[in-house]
Amino acid sequence: MYVYPSARGQGVARQLLAAVLDWSRTKGIGIAELHATSMGAPLYESVGFQPATNYRLPL
């Protein structure tokens, strides 16, 4: 997710994240996974995400 610098600090990212997580729960999605930048990590950790290293191999 990206929030323009002029809109940062106003809760926009937090509201977007809450909406996505709420929607995911209603669809029965059991796990949310993301790749965070150092700037976004505090937001994600504040709602319960745990830091992890993930690997993927596109085939």
VODO-366004 format. One line per field, with one value per residue (C-alpha): residue in one letter; y, z, x. Coordinates in pm, 1 decimal. Layout:
N
residuo c(a/...) $
c2 c(Y/...) $
c3 c(Z/...) $
c1 c(X/...) $
END
This chain:
59
residuo c(m/y/v/y/p/s/a/r/g/q/g/v/a/r/q/l/l/a/a/v/l/d/w/s/r/t/k/g/i/g/i/a/e/l/h/a/t/s/m/g/a/p/l/y/e/s/v/g/f/q/p/a/t/n/y/r/l/p/l) $
c2 c(0.0/352.5/674.8/1004.3/1200.0/1480.8/1235.0/1053.8/1076.7/1105.1/739.6/662.4/352.7/227.0/262.0/84.7/-196.6/-236.7/-255.3/-521.9/-730.5/-703.9/-806.3/-1096.2/-1222.7/-1213.4/-1425.6/-1684.4/-1606.3/-1742.1/-1586.4/-1242.9/-1216.9/-910.1/-776.2/-454.5/-174.4/-36.9/260.2/41.5/-217.0/-21.5/0.6/-369.9/-467.9/-239.9/-451.4/-782.7/-883.9/-1064.5/-1005.8/-1302.0/-1384.8/-1531.7/-1689.1/-1750.5/-1907.0/-1809.1/-2106.1) $
c3 c(0.0/-63.7/90.9/-60.4/168.2/200.5/340.1/582.9/955.6/913.7/965.1/596.2/592.7/919.8/778.2/454.5/646.1/876.9/577.4/405.1/721.9/795.3/438.6/459.7/779.1/620.6/333.9/571.5/494.7/785.3/730.5/615.4/480.7/357.3/282.8/474.1/426.5/733.8/713.5/714.7/969.1/1280.5/1152.2/1076.6/1406.9/1592.8/1470.0/1551.5/1250.3/1349.2/1161.8/943.3/642.8/346.2/28.4/-297.8/-624.2/-927.8/-1165.9) $
c1 c(0.0/121.0/-1.2/104.3/335.2/81.3/-175.1/54.5/-1.7/-379.0/-470.8/-525.7/-303.0/-453.9/-806.9/-712.5/-544.6/-845.1/-1079.2/-867.2/-836.4/-1208.8/-1294.0/-1047.9/-1210.0/-1557.4/-1423.8/-1282.2/-921.3/-720.4/-379.0/-268.9/83.9/263.1/606.5/661.9/908.4/1081.1/843.4/531.7/646.9/539.1/179.5/161.0/319.4/75.8/-217.4/-52.1/157.2/477.5/803.1/902.4/1115.5/929.1/1061.5/880.6/975.8/767.2/757.1) $
END
